[in-house]
Amino acid sequence: MRRRCAATERLGSWSAPAALDLASGPAVTASAVAAGDGGRVAVVWVAGGMLYGAVQSAGATVFAPPQAIAAASGTPALAMGTSGTAYVAYLDGAGASIDVARLDRSMASFAVLAGTMNAAPLTTAAAGGPAIAAAADGTAIVAWASGAPGHLNTSMG
């Protein structure tokens, strides 16, 4: 079984690897990681058709217990601004829409944002998966391919 583990570096030393998912849970199929100022780290992964996340607060030495975020497929995209606000963009469980969850800089869990990013259902061949970037002020932009080859969509929030 493939597990999701993480190690963090501070002041030139790496921490011991820590398992983030449950040993008895489904195998991890995809993951992403992001870090902000002061050592705040977020990790997300897909296992068994569910998107999970875990957060290590700035200055902490362990990750919070994993959180089930939403049904998902494909590879999630994760970004964190220097403020510590993070966003994860992902394909829903059916692979038909791009959804986003937000991790507020003062929170330890993600909240799924209302609505989907795309107006029309995605096709599996065209979807590919989202990309995301976050600015220092917490603004994020999501991009994904859909429709005709070479067609790119973006949404900013």
C-alpha positions as protocol buffer text, in pm:
chain_id: "A"
residue {
  index: 1
  type: MET
  ca { x: 0 y: 0 z: 0 }
}
residue {
  index: 2
  type: ARG
  ca { x: 125 y: 349 z: -85 }
}
residue {
  index: 3
  type: ARG
  ca { x: 116 y: 586 z: 212 }
}
residue {
  index: 4
  type: ARG
  ca { x: 144 y: 966 z: 220 }
}
residue {
  index: 5
  type: CYS
  ca { x: 437 y: 1081 z: 434 }
}
residue {
  index: 6
  type: ALA
  ca { x: 600 y: 1419 z: 490 }
}
residue {
  index: 7
  type: ALA
  ca { x: 921 y: 1558 z: 636 }
}
residue {
  index: 8
  type: THR
  ca { x: 993 y: 1927 z: 692 }
}
residue {
  index: 9
  type: GLU
  ca { x: 1319 y: 2120 z: 694 }
}
residue {
  index: 10
  type: ARG
  ca { x: 1394 y: 2394 z: 946 }
}
residue {
  index: 11
  type: LEU
  ca { x: 1726 y: 2568 z: 996 }
}
residue {
  index: 12
  type: GLY
  ca { x: 1912 y: 2307 z: 789 }
}
residue {
  index: 13
  type: SER
  ca { x: 1773 y: 1996 z: 957 }
}
residue {
  index: 14
  type: TRP
  ca { x: 1506 y: 1759 z: 827 }
}
residue {
  index: 15
  type: SER
  ca { x: 1242 y: 1615 z: 1056 }
}
residue {
  index: 16
  type: ALA
  ca { x: 1179 y: 1243 z: 1069 }
}
residue {
  index: 17
  type: PRO
  ca { x: 922 y: 1134 z: 808 }
}
residue {
  index: 18
  type: ALA
  ca { x: 567 y: 1123 z: 943 }
}
residue {
  index: 19
  type: ALA
  ca { x: 278 y: 926 z: 793 }
}
residue {
  index: 20
  type: LEU
  ca { x: -13 y: 1161 z: 724 }
}
residue {
  index: 21
  type: ASP
  ca { x: -275 y: 908 z: 618 }
}
residue {
  index: 22
  type: LEU
  ca { x: -417 y: 612 z: 805 }
}
residue {
  index: 23
  type: ALA
  ca { x: -239 y: 279 z: 761 }
}
residue {
  index: 24
  type: SER
  ca { x: -573 y: 101 z: 714 }
}
residue {
  index: 25
  type: GLY
  ca { x: -703 y: 349 z: 456 }
}
residue {
  index: 26
  type: PRO
  ca { x: -707 y: 322 z: 77 }
}
residue {
  index: 27
  type: ALA
  ca { x: -389 y: 369 z: -126 }
}
residue {
  index: 28
  type: VAL
  ca { x: -287 y: 724 z: -213 }
}
residue {
  index: 29
  type: THR
  ca { x: -307 y: 801 z: -587 }
}
residue {
  index: 30
  type: ALA
  ca { x: -199 y: 1168 z: -607 }
}
residue {
  index: 31
  type: SER
  ca { x: -74 y: 1444 z: -379 }
}
residue {
  index: 32
  type: ALA
  ca { x: 45 y: 1805 z: -358 }
}
residue {
  index: 33
  type: VAL
  ca { x: 228 y: 2018 z: -98 }
}
residue {
  index: 34
  type: ALA
  ca { x: 260 y: 2393 z: -31 }
}
residue {
  index: 35
  type: ALA
  ca { x: 432 y: 2608 z: 230 }
}
residue {
  index: 36
  type: GLY
  ca { x: 395 y: 2965 z: 357 }
}
residue {
  index: 37
  type: ASP
  ca { x: 599 y: 3201 z: 573 }
}
residue {
  index: 38
  type: GLY
  ca { x: 707 y: 3080 z: 914 }
}
residue {
  index: 39
  type: GLY
  ca { x: 691 y: 2711 z: 826 }
}
residue {
  index: 40
  type: ARG
  ca { x: 313 y: 2662 z: 778 }
}
residue {
  index: 41
  type: VAL
  ca { x: 274 y: 2358 z: 551 }
}
residue {
  index: 42
  type: ALA
  ca { x: -30 y: 2198 z: 386 }
}
residue {
  index: 43
  type: VAL
  ca { x: -40 y: 1858 z: 217 }
}
residue {
  index: 44
  type: VAL
  ca { x: -335 y: 1721 z: 19 }
}
residue {
  index: 45
  type: TRP
  ca { x: -385 y: 1378 z: -138 }
}
residue {
  index: 46
  type: VAL
  ca { x: -647 y: 1165 z: -309 }
}
residue {
  index: 47
  type: ALA
  ca { x: -717 y: 817 z: -174 }
}
residue {
  index: 48
  type: GLY
  ca { x: -1017 y: 599 z: -245 }
}
residue {
  index: 49
  type: GLY
  ca { x: -1195 y: 878 z: -437 }
}
residue {
  index: 50
  type: MET
  ca { x: -1165 y: 1124 z: -146 }
}
residue {
  index: 51
  type: LEU
  ca { x: -948 y: 1437 z: -116 }
}
residue {
  index: 52
  type: TYR
  ca { x: -772 y: 1463 z: 221 }
}
residue {
  index: 53
  type: GLY
  ca { x: -562 y: 1740 z: 373 }
}
residue {
  index: 54
  type: ALA
  ca { x: -330 y: 1786 z: 667 }
}
residue {
  index: 55
  type: VAL
  ca { x: -179 y: 2108 z: 801 }
}
residue {
  index: 56
  type: GLN
  ca { x: 130 y: 2177 z: 1005 }
}
residue {
  index: 57
  type: SER
  ca { x: 104 y: 2516 z: 1175 }
}
residue {
  index: 58
  type: ALA
  ca { x: 399 y: 2755 z: 1167 }
}
residue {
  index: 59
  type: GLY
  ca { x: 646 y: 2652 z: 1433 }
}
residue {
  index: 60
  type: ALA
  ca { x: 476 y: 2316 z: 1499 }
}
residue {
  index: 61
  type: THR
  ca { x: 664 y: 1988 z: 1473 }
}
residue {
  index: 62
  type: VAL
  ca { x: 371 y: 1761 z: 1381 }
}
residue {
  index: 63
  type: PHE
  ca { x: 84 y: 1771 z: 1134 }
}
residue {
  index: 64
  type: ALA
  ca { x: -276 y: 1797 z: 1249 }
}
residue {
  index: 65
  type: PRO
  ca { x: -484 y: 1481 z: 1192 }
}
residue {
  index: 66
  type: PRO
  ca { x: -596 y: 1436 z: 829 }
}
residue {
  index: 67
  type: GLN
  ca { x: -923 y: 1595 z: 718 }
}
residue {
  index: 68
  type: ALA
  ca { x: -1155 y: 1447 z: 455 }
}
residue {
  index: 69
  type: ILE
  ca { x: -1228 y: 1746 z: 229 }
}
residue {
  index: 70
  type: ALA
  ca { x: -1448 y: 1621 z: -58 }
}
residue {
  index: 71
  type: ALA
  ca { x: -1498 y: 1348 z: -317 }
}
residue {
  index: 72
  type: ALA
  ca { x: -1225 y: 1393 z: -580 }
}
residue {
  index: 73
  type: SER
  ca { x: -1043 y: 1234 z: -871 }
}
residue {
  index: 74
  type: GLY
  ca { x: -725 y: 1306 z: -1062 }
}
residue {
  index: 75
  type: THR
  ca { x: -436 y: 1510 z: -923 }
}
residue {
  index: 76
  type: PRO
  ca { x: -508 y: 1803 z: -691 }
}
residue {
  index: 77
  type: ALA
  ca { x: -329 y: 2138 z: -727 }
}
residue {
  index: 78
  type: LEU
  ca { x: -233 y: 2321 z: -406 }
}
residue {
  index: 79
  type: ALA
  ca { x: -98 y: 2672 z: -350 }
}
residue {
  index: 80
  type: MET
  ca { x: -31 y: 2880 z: -40 }
}
residue {
  index: 81
  type: GLY
  ca { x: 40 y: 3251 z: -23 }
}
residue {
  index: 82
  type: THR
  ca { x: 302 y: 3388 z: 214 }
}
residue {
  index: 83
  type: SER
  ca { x: 19 y: 3482 z: 452 }
}
residue {
  index: 84
  type: GLY
  ca { x: -63 y: 3113 z: 504 }
}
residue {
  index: 85
  type: THR
  ca { x: -395 y: 3114 z: 318 }
}
residue {
  index: 86
  type: ALA
  ca { x: -407 y: 2810 z: 89 }
}
residue {
  index: 87
  type: TYR
  ca { x: -631 y: 2682 z: -187 }
}
residue {
  index: 88
  type: VAL
  ca { x: -666 y: 2334 z: -335 }
}
residue {
  index: 89
  type: ALA
  ca { x: -824 y: 2291 z: -679 }
}
residue {
  index: 90
  type: TYR
  ca { x: -938 y: 1944 z: -777 }
}
residue {
  index: 91
  type: LEU
  ca { x: -1160 y: 1743 z: -1009 }
}
residue {
  index: 92
  type: ASP
  ca { x: -1481 y: 1636 z: -837 }
}
residue {
  index: 93
  type: GLY
  ca { x: -1543 y: 1265 z: -778 }
}
residue {
  index: 94
  type: ALA
  ca { x: -1705 y: 1223 z: -1121 }
}
residue {
  index: 95
  type: GLY
  ca { x: -1430 y: 1420 z: -1297 }
}
residue {
  index: 96
  type: ALA
  ca { x: -1694 y: 1657 z: -1437 }
}
residue {
  index: 97
  type: SER
  ca { x: -1609 y: 1983 z: -1261 }
}
residue {
  index: 98
  type: ILE
  ca { x: -1324 y: 2179 z: -1105 }
}
residue {
  index: 99
  type: ASP
  ca { x: -1390 y: 2256 z: -739 }
}
residue {
  index: 100
  type: VAL
  ca { x: -1186 y: 2457 z: -487 }
}
residue {
  index: 101
  type: ALA
  ca { x: -1142 y: 2441 z: -111 }
}
residue {
  index: 102
  type: ARG
  ca { x: -982 y: 2719 z: 96 }
}
residue {
  index: 103
  type: LEU
  ca { x: -764 y: 2697 z: 405 }
}
residue {
  index: 104
  type: ASP
  ca { x: -783 y: 3030 z: 589 }
}
residue {
  index: 105
  type: ARG
  ca { x: -455 y: 3151 z: 739 }
}
residue {
  index: 106
  type: SER
  ca { x: -601 y: 3123 z: 1089 }
}
residue {
  index: 107
  type: MET
  ca { x: -758 y: 2777 z: 1045 }
}
residue {
  index: 108
  type: ALA
  ca { x: -632 y: 2419 z: 1041 }
}
residue {
  index: 109
  type: SER
  ca { x: -898 y: 2276 z: 808 }
}
residue {
  index: 110
  type: PHE
  ca { x: -1011 y: 2334 z: 451 }
}
residue {
  index: 111
  type: ALA
  ca { x: -1361 y: 2460 z: 361 }
}
residue {
  index: 112
  type: VAL
  ca { x: -1505 y: 2376 z: 19 }
}
residue {
  index: 113
  type: LEU
  ca { x: -1608 y: 2692 z: -168 }
}
residue {
  index: 114
  type: ALA
  ca { x: -1959 y: 2704 z: -313 }
}
residue {
  index: 115
  type: GLY
  ca { x: -2003 y: 2641 z: -684 }
}
residue {
  index: 116
  type: THR
  ca { x: -1770 y: 2497 z: -944 }
}
residue {
  index: 117
  type: MET
  ca { x: -1509 y: 2679 z: -1150 }
}
residue {
  index: 118
  type: ASN
  ca { x: -1633 y: 2557 z: -1488 }
}
residue {
  index: 119
  type: ALA
  ca { x: -1972 y: 2639 z: -1640 }
}
residue {
  index: 120
  type: ALA
  ca { x: -2003 y: 2321 z: -1851 }
}
residue {
  index: 121
  type: PRO
  ca { x: -1916 y: 1962 z: -1755 }
}
residue {
  index: 122
  type: LEU
  ca { x: -1562 y: 1863 z: -1840 }
}
residue {
  index: 123
  type: THR
  ca { x: -1478 y: 1568 z: -2059 }
}
residue {
  index: 124
  type: THR
  ca { x: -1221 y: 1327 z: -1920 }
}
residue {
  index: 125
  type: ALA
  ca { x: -991 y: 1374 z: -2218 }
}
residue {
  index: 126
  type: ALA
  ca { x: -1007 y: 1754 z: -2202 }
}
residue {
  index: 127
  type: ALA
  ca { x: -997 y: 1800 z: -1824 }
}
residue {
  index: 128
  type: GLY
  ca { x: -635 y: 1710 z: -1749 }
}
residue {
  index: 129
  type: GLY
  ca { x: -655 y: 1874 z: -1409 }
}
residue {
  index: 130
  type: PRO
  ca { x: -631 y: 2220 z: -1262 }
}
residue {
  index: 131
  type: ALA
  ca { x: -334 y: 2442 z: -1183 }
}
residue {
  index: 132
  type: ILE
  ca { x: -348 y: 2703 z: -907 }
}
residue {
  index: 133
  type: ALA
  ca { x: -142 y: 2993 z: -772 }
}
residue {
  index: 134
  type: ALA
  ca { x: -191 y: 3207 z: -461 }
}
residue {
  index: 135
  type: ALA
  ca { x: -68 y: 3561 z: -398 }
}
residue {
  index: 136
  type: ALA
  ca { x: 61 y: 3702 z: -70 }
}
residue {
  index: 137
  type: ASP
  ca { x: -273 y: 3876 z: -6 }
}
residue {
  index: 138
  type: GLY
  ca { x: -470 y: 3551 z: -32 }
}
residue {
  index: 139
  type: THR
  ca { x: -595 y: 3604 z: -389 }
}
residue {
  index: 140
  type: ALA
  ca { x: -590 y: 3286 z: -599 }
}
residue {
  index: 141
  type: ILE
  ca { x: -616 y: 3199 z: -967 }
}
residue {
  index: 142
  type: VAL
  ca { x: -718 y: 2858 z: -1104 }
}
residue {
  index: 143
  type: ALA
  ca { x: -652 y: 2746 z: -1462 }
}
residue {
  index: 144
  type: TRP
  ca { x: -761 y: 2432 z: -1647 }
}
residue {
  index: 145
  type: ALA
  ca { x: -796 y: 2303 z: -2001 }
}
residue {
  index: 146
  type: SER
  ca { x: -1135 y: 2218 z: -2147 }
}
residue {
  index: 147
  type: GLY
  ca { x: -1315 y: 2203 z: -2477 }
}
residue {
  index: 148
  type: ALA
  ca { x: -1111 y: 2230 z: -2793 }
}
residue {
  index: 149
  type: PRO
  ca { x: -736 y: 2162 z: -2782 }
}
residue {
  index: 150
  type: GLY
  ca { x: -547 y: 2471 z: -2673 }
}
residue {
  index: 151
  type: HIS
  ca { x: -848 y: 2618 z: -2490 }
}
residue {
  index: 152
  type: LEU
  ca { x: -757 y: 2743 z: -2141 }
}
residue {
  index: 153
  type: ASN
  ca { x: -998 y: 2869 z: -1877 }
}
residue {
  index: 154
  type: THR
  ca { x: -913 y: 3075 z: -1570 }
}
residue {
  index: 155
  type: SER
  ca { x: -1101 y: 3189 z: -1263 }
}
residue {
  index: 156
  type: MET
  ca { x: -972 y: 3439 z: -1010 }
}
residue {
  index: 157
  type: GLY
  ca { x: -1097 y: 3487 z: -657 }
}
